[in-house]
Amino acid sequence: MSEAVEISVDTTLHSRRAIFETCYKLTGGAFVSLTRDPQNPDFLVVSLRPREGALDPSIAGIFANELIDQEIRTALDREMAPIRELIVAQAFAEGNLLDSLRDDGNSCDDPLGISRLR
Amino acid sequence: MMATPATTLSASVDSADTSARAYKLLPFRFERWTEQEVLLVNDVGDFLFLDARSFEALIGHRLAPTSADYRNLKAKLFLSDGDPTVPIELLATRYRTQKSFLSGFTALHLFVITLRCDHSCPYCQVSRVKESGTRWDMSRETAERAIELMFRSPAQSLKVEIQGGEPLLNFDLIRFIVERVIDRNRTEGRRIEFVIATNLAPLDDEMLTYMKERSILLSTSLDGPAPLHDANRPRPGRDSHSLVEKNLGRARAELGHDRISALMTTTERSLAQPEAIVDEYVRLGFDSIFLRSISPYGFAVRTGAAARYQAASFLDFYRVALDRIIDWNRKGTAIREVFAQILLTKMMTPFPTHYVDLQSPGGAGIGAVAYNYDGEVYASDEARMLAEMGDLSFRLGNVHRDSYEQIFGGEKLRSLVAHSVLESLPGCNRCAFLPFCGGDPIFHHRTQGDVIGHRPTSAFCAKNMGVLRHLFGQLRSGDPFIIDLFTSWATGFPFPGLDEMPT
């Protein structure tokens, strides 16, 4: 059982977003502060102190694994953002954002002859 | 012996990497389920469990197109390997359906017609007053003005929920409201539903005759077996439970068995009796039970009742009670849990529910609104309870002073909506459970002093996450009975072999 834990994070490997998301998630059980490592400006020192009692003895491992998951989420967010925004825009659009020509279409048209195949 | 390389891939992975980046990922969020499994949920609430190695391959664009995982992910719109137009259109249509609760705007209108009540429940969410006097009753002028505002809402279906205090103590005003609404609706043509939230104690034959004539639904409170119910809901004579039981029978006989529902509030005392509470609902012939935790408002705060148990205790209670409900169904008695049903509907169907606490943006003001006895308009019943505690943060206006545009288009409601969009809330925006959950800014304002709130310490978040995890776990267990039962709860389709409740 620990009273306080310091974790060093390499900011050349991990994004600011992932680090902050990870720290935020752990604020339920710990007080979290971040400082830059005076010896190495590429590293952040994350200090965790228990809100009450003691910290989970696995807290450093939990932090490390969560940081990787948050990094994955950051990468996925970046990759998926354009499609996600397009889906939401299309959902609430009055016209068709994906194919504006179809706005002028007639529901009775059957350009592919689908009805003849029946 | 050679060590297994860390990059060894499962059978699902295309080791030749010939299809690298040949597919696009469609938007989803994930949650580590176990060491070996990951839960993936897309933006419209479709979900699947994926082996951790397949997950790594998926996000690395190395998943073999010939694998079962690939086909499953493609079918459920987690990836696209051709022209993405079709899946994007499908997802957009689903997204629009999921958010369709927005299109009708405010559908639930709560009329708090009196604060008078014959009960003195220590957890009561409103600040009730003694029975005598009319100072705490809504006037006809106020009711009339509230009805006018209600009909300004564009919703085609309007639910008029009449509550208190104990609304039956002001029955003349109930008649007035119902008649005025029916009269006005002759030209409006909306679908109208009337519900009275009552403890049933003052119910008499004349009231029942009128309720039958006007097809009014009743919603009552039942906390469990008599000793528990009477301890939770004291009234002179300590006979609340026997009055509920007696008047429940009368009301069912007059109105129909399915015209009266009940809900319970979980107190500290209730936590030790989950099975007995469920059994009491079965004994009294209910086909549903809503397992509700105490809300941190009104008397629940003043008496300390809300603080006495934590979300963890409620979740322990909830799991045992849900197991009991499932057991009753296994034995052939149909009974469902309403909170689970709301979540399962979101998890297993494309459709939204109209439960305002679990919407994004939240439903306060835009899904439900409360007209207080004194004419003040609040964004929700909880907002009204806060006002009774002296906090007017969510008072939207007054039926006599303010216009519809000022009340429903004002800065307060706009801000409330803006602060309840989960997709932009810290702690929620990356959560896999986002499509099933809500923000509840009023709860977080009350409990944490901030409408956005702090999710890692939020009781609302802990409860919802706990229940969702439990439901996903039940589905993941693969028990065909539970899957069929949950499907019937989510879809409303009957479950073959279970007893139908008498009508």
Interface residues (C-beta under 8 A of the other chain):
Chain A: E21 Y24 K25 L26 T27 G28 G29 D69 Q70 I72 R73 A75 L76 D77 E79 M80 I83 R84 L86 I87 V88 Q90 A91 F92 L98 D99
Chain B: K24 L25 L26 P27 F28 R29 F30 R32 D43 I59 P84 T85 I88 E89 L91 A92 T93 Y95 R96 K99 P426 G427 R430 H454 P456 T457
